[in-house]
Amino acid sequence: MLNVLALFGSEILLWLSHKRVDAEPQGHKLQIQCNEDKTVDIRIKYEKVSSVKDALREVPDRLKKNLTQGKLQDMAKAVYRAAQSLT
């Protein structure tokens, strides 16, 4: 279940257990925000993501270990879609 929402000029492409994939067209930023542990947002270079497989490689290991395989795939797909929206 991937919902796309518009919020103040940015596009939230996935909201998944306190994590969200966020594309900001104005600043050409792609990030994963982690709200549960108040860590710094994870910035991803969208230029490196040209497939879901690339997106999966860009998701940090510390996030991967806390997600089921299905949720990890959902996150990778959202990162890929976010990257495509910025190109």
C-alpha positions as CSV (number, residue, x, y, z in Angstrom):
1,M,0.0,0.0,0.0
2,L,1.9,3.0,-1.3
3,N,0.1,6.3,-1.0
4,V,1.4,9.5,-2.6
5,L,0.7,12.7,-0.7
6,A,1.6,16.3,-1.4
7,L,2.9,18.3,1.5
8,F,4.2,21.9,1.1
9,G,5.8,21.3,-2.3
10,S,7.4,17.9,-1.4
11,E,6.1,14.5,-2.3
12,I,5.9,11.9,0.4
13,L,6.1,8.6,-1.5
14,L,6.0,6.1,1.4
15,W,5.1,6.3,5.1
16,L,6.2,3.1,6.8
17,S,6.5,2.5,10.5
18,H,8.0,5.9,11.5
19,K,10.0,6.2,8.3
20,R,9.1,8.1,5.2
21,V,10.6,8.5,1.7
22,D,10.4,12.1,0.7
23,A,11.2,13.9,-2.6
24,E,11.6,17.7,-2.7
25,P,11.6,18.9,-6.3
26,Q,12.5,22.5,-5.4
27,G,15.8,21.5,-3.8
28,H,16.3,18.3,-5.8
29,K,16.5,16.3,-2.5
30,L,15.6,12.7,-1.9
31,Q,15.6,11.6,1.7
32,I,14.4,9.0,4.1
33,Q,13.2,10.5,7.4
34,C,13.3,8.4,10.5
35,N,11.0,9.8,13.2
36,E,11.3,7.1,15.9
37,D,14.9,7.7,16.8
38,K,15.4,11.4,16.0
39,T,18.4,10.7,13.9
40,V,19.5,12.9,11.0
41,D,17.6,12.4,7.9
42,I,19.2,10.1,5.4
43,R,20.0,11.8,2.1
44,I,20.2,9.7,-1.1
45,K,21.8,10.9,-4.3
46,Y,18.9,10.5,-6.7
47,E,21.3,10.5,-9.7
48,K,22.6,7.1,-8.5
49,V,19.2,5.5,-8.6
50,S,18.1,4.2,-12.0
51,S,16.4,1.0,-10.9
52,V,14.7,-0.6,-7.9
53,K,17.9,-2.6,-7.5
54,D,20.0,0.6,-7.3
55,A,17.5,2.0,-4.8
56,L,17.9,-1.1,-2.6
57,R,21.7,-0.6,-2.6
58,E,21.2,3.0,-1.4
59,V,19.0,2.1,1.6
60,P,21.4,2.1,4.6
61,D,22.1,-1.2,6.3
62,R,20.9,0.2,9.6
63,L,17.4,0.6,8.1
64,K,17.5,-2.7,6.2
65,K,17.9,-4.7,9.4
66,N,14.7,-3.3,10.9
67,L,12.5,-4.0,7.9
68,T,10.9,-7.2,6.7
69,Q,11.8,-8.2,3.1
70,G,8.4,-7.0,1.9
71,K,8.7,-3.6,3.6
72,L,12.3,-3.2,2.4
73,Q,11.0,-3.8,-1.2
74,D,8.3,-1.2,-0.7
75,M,10.9,1.3,0.5
76,A,13.2,0.5,-2.4
77,K,10.3,1.0,-4.9
78,A,9.4,4.3,-3.2
79,V,13.1,5.5,-3.3
80,Y,13.1,4.6,-7.1
81,R,9.9,6.5,-7.7
82,A,11.2,9.5,-5.8
83,A,14.4,9.5,-7.8
84,Q,12.4,9.3,-11.1
85,S,10.3,12.3,-10.0
86,L,13.4,14.4,-9.6
87,T,15.0,13.6,-13.0
